[in-house]
Amino acid sequence: MTAPLTIRTGRVGSRIAGVGSYVPHRVVSNEEMCTMIDSSDEWIQQRTGIVERRWASDDEPLTYMVAQASRMAIEHAKVSTDDIDAVIVATVTHLKATPALAPILAAELGLKDPAAYDISAACAGFCYALAQADSLIRTGNATTVLIVGAERLSDLTDKTDRSTAFLFADGAGAAVVVGSDTPGVGPVVWGSDGTQANVITQTEDFRDAVPTATMPTVYMDGKPVFRWATTFIADAAKDILAQTGLDPEQLDVFIPHQANNRITDSMLRHLKLPEHIVVARTIKSFGNTSAASVPMAMVELLKSGEATSGQTALIIGFGAGLVYAGQVVVLP
Ligand SMILES: CC(C)(COP(=O)(O)OP(=O)(O)OC[C@H]1O[C@@H](n2cnc3c(N)ncnc32)[C@H](O)[C@@H]1OP(=O)(O)O)[C@@H](O)C(=O)NCCC(=O)NCCS
């Protein structure tokens, strides 16, 4: 007879203990954008809510941005780096298939032998990473997890493509997730629809691009994405509340992926969120930073005092794949 395996058991729940972000220095205004594409400040603001975005410079590589955001999150969480036993980086712009960015980040932070891996879930990446961190902690496979969403989308954007150039931007956001007897991370609602993989995609595979030595940029068919986000994703957001056992009135903050203010407005109508709820609108100054958008927005809301520790926030990410994920969290 096969000997029974010993398994671990973990904590009842997890919570976000601290968050951090890195905002690249270079501000790119809509006016500057319009020197690259045939557009106008008015059109970009009306259609997306974006006024300016940040593009990282050569001295702000992804490795630097993730480390800076992580240091801030670790300090905020007041945990020892010795306690971090897993690191998950969500990104689609680490331009090496291997090694992953997570072990490089762990070494940069001086962490001791943590599990470390990257995940590719585009703009849903942070919420995917949070779901994994929560599961690792509740199964006892980790105790303290550093999760990061970070992008240098400017590397993969065709600056002359008027359907994407003004949207995508750079930045990093991080969170430290720890065990908690009172759950501070609700059940994830997540999924994917690979039949729509072609609506946000790179123009070609890296292998095909090598002979021409040009970087394959991100192509996007915005309309089906917009439709999907304002219907299916809005329903998923409702489902998150239902599965967490909360009414919209019990929510304090809504942090949707910062893709477009019109998508956020449509979700608000669909969810029938009460007036008092604070809504993240960092797209105005940061553009769409994909996996980094939710944690960057969380940091900004906490920094400005619009949101405070202990409040309940609905977070949801969605993007290329198409993939999505979201949950209710208690703010650190
Ligand atoms: C990209 C997006 C802002 C485009 O807005 P839209 O309203 O769908 O724009 P359309 O492509 O229908 O174009 C409308 C008009 O604006 C024009 N236009 C397109 N891009 C333009 C630009 N950058 N500047 C000025 N005009 C532009 C089009 O030519 C079209 O003109 P026409 O009506 O004379 O033919 C919108 O589709 C969107 O936000 N989609 C979701 C994308 C998203 O969130 N992706 C990330 C998910 S992670």
The ligand as a Gaussian input file, in Angstrom:
#p B3LYP/6-31G(d) Opt

LIG

0 1
 C       -8.661000      52.362000     -28.078000
 C       -9.947000      53.130000     -27.842000
 C       -9.695000      54.288000     -26.893000
 C      -10.397000      53.692000     -29.177000
 O      -11.621000      54.372000     -28.996000
 P      -12.831000      54.110000     -29.988000
 O      -13.913000      54.982000     -29.558000
 O      -13.090000      52.633000     -30.045000
 O      -12.197000      54.618000     -31.362000
 P      -12.431000      54.018000     -32.809000
 O      -11.330000      53.054000     -33.100000
 O      -13.848000      53.583000     -32.971000
 O      -12.219000      55.302000     -33.671000
 C      -13.176000      56.366000     -33.639000
 C      -12.675000      57.466000     -34.548000
 O      -11.500000      58.046000     -33.980000
 C      -10.403000      57.952000     -34.900000
 N       -9.198000      57.664000     -34.142000
 C       -8.663000      56.473000     -33.819000
 N       -7.553000      56.643000     -33.099000
 C       -7.403000      57.963000     -32.952000
 C       -6.449000      58.752000     -32.300000
 N       -5.403000      58.231000     -31.619000
 N       -6.595000      60.084000     -32.331000
 C       -7.619000      60.665000     -32.994000
 N       -8.552000      59.960000     -33.653000
 C       -8.437000      58.622000     -33.622000
 C      -10.760000      56.823000     -35.840000
 O      -10.122000      57.003000     -37.098000
 C      -12.251000      56.980000     -35.928000
 O      -12.554000      58.029000     -36.840000
 P      -13.837000      57.937000     -37.807000
 O      -15.027000      57.880000     -36.862000
 O      -13.748000      59.184000     -38.582000
 O      -13.667000      56.679000     -38.590000
 C      -11.063000      52.218000     -27.271000
 O      -11.455000      51.272000     -28.237000
 C      -10.633000      51.489000     -26.039000
 O      -10.286000      52.103000     -25.052000
 N      -10.702000      50.167000     -26.067000
 C      -10.335000      49.364000     -24.928000
 C       -8.870000      49.229000     -24.935000
 C       -8.323000      48.747000     -23.642000
 O       -8.787000      49.080000     -22.601000
 N       -7.293000      47.971000     -23.768000
 C       -6.541000      47.523000     -22.683000
 C       -7.148000      46.374000     -22.080000
 S       -5.919000      45.836000     -21.116000

